[in-house]
């Protein structure tokens, strides 16, 4: 076995007095609204990596673009912060790995630098009250469990090879694979409690969701889109290999800087009117008319917008069934990365507790020690009911259990509950439950008239990752350009 660790209808009117509202039909009010009207070739909804990539590509092709972002910042699921001493940390997506060619090229083009995630030394696994330190490929499992977990990996990847990335619903045995949850498959193929606990931790680390919350077909599509499990969960040589100096949020910030005032922050979209003559997007503060629109927000949020006319039933049904994952990300700072002195690399799997995964997230100069950890899936929903103080105490207690008494007194602590983010409502991405791919999957990226869809969930390569988001932005922009030039 060779698995290694991973990872907005109503057009809102101006608030005013009753006498003011009586003027809405007057010519004065008409003039006021026209001042808040923008015309562009294309309107992009969402200023995350997907939307900004699409806007940049369209601008480069000579098209006028307006980007509407609900938040007061760009970046979407990328979010930067700082710990004590000015140490930069990422409170959202952060890692980049080999094969993620589109985001790596973008990082280089924007003049950003990367550095390797610390991965020297041994890792630890806590299961059934016992802490195991290991430097091999067993994940600290017993020999029997390691062999059994590896067997399941092989079987899953063999089936995944048969899945179509461009059209999973057309894969051989698609209906059969889609009607079962991943949990059903795992329990039908092993009765080993240690193995089931291990696979539960791996799945929640990848999806921030439980094995029972996704179809087997979705799991197989996802792992194939990222180069299979070893690629997805590895640090060195895998999806967690590199970090961006200063944080990945800078990618979106530099893209937005180049777009200038084409990007409008604090502009939640409420309604999209669309038809043969173009689109009209209503947002808090005005409206944009355009020839085409790119909706680059998670499908579940796109489904909360009002569309006129209403979207086809297939698209609307899809957005009702792609929930976001549940995750709370924590960063814990210490004066030094003390675990390194003990020969540990900071990676841990806690199969017994709620903070199930940790990694070394220290700055490249090791001027501070930082451990990043995750409450994921059911554990995140449980931890979300605690107070911040209670969560911190739980995190510290877990780190003491995993790395010893030196973890007892951190100098700083930060957390990001993505489930509570109004314009995200969860991370890392959306997932498809049993039956969704075969019944609704064809609508995921298929344009609806003049509306095009982007976002990491719509990519067939590196689905759910930053690289997938960038790829989806390029794909949506290409669709728009082809339509505009037809």
Secondary structure, DSSP 8 states (H G I E B T S, - for coil): -----------------HHHHTTTTSHHHHHHHHHTEEEEEEEEE--SHHHHHHHHHHHHTT--EEEE-SSSSS-TT--EEEEGGGEEEESS---B-TT-HHHHHHHHHTT--EEE----SEEEEEETTEEEEESSSSTT--HHHHHHHHHHHHHHHHHHTTS-SS-GGGSTTHHHHHHSBHHHHHHHH---HHHHHHHHHHHHHHHSS-GGGSBHHHHHHHHHHTTSHHHHH-STTSTTSEEETT-THHHHHHHHHHHGGGEESS--EEEEEEETTEEEEEETTEEEEEEEEEE-S-HHHHTTSEEES---HHHHHHHTT--B--EEEEEEEESS-HHHHTTEEEEEEESSSSEEEEEE---TT-SSEEEEEEEETHHHHHHTTS-HHHHHHHHHHHHHHHH-GGGSS-SEEEEEEGGG-TTT-SSS-B---TTHHHHHGGGSS--BTTEEE-SGGG-SSSTTSHHHHHHHHHHHHHHHHHHHH-
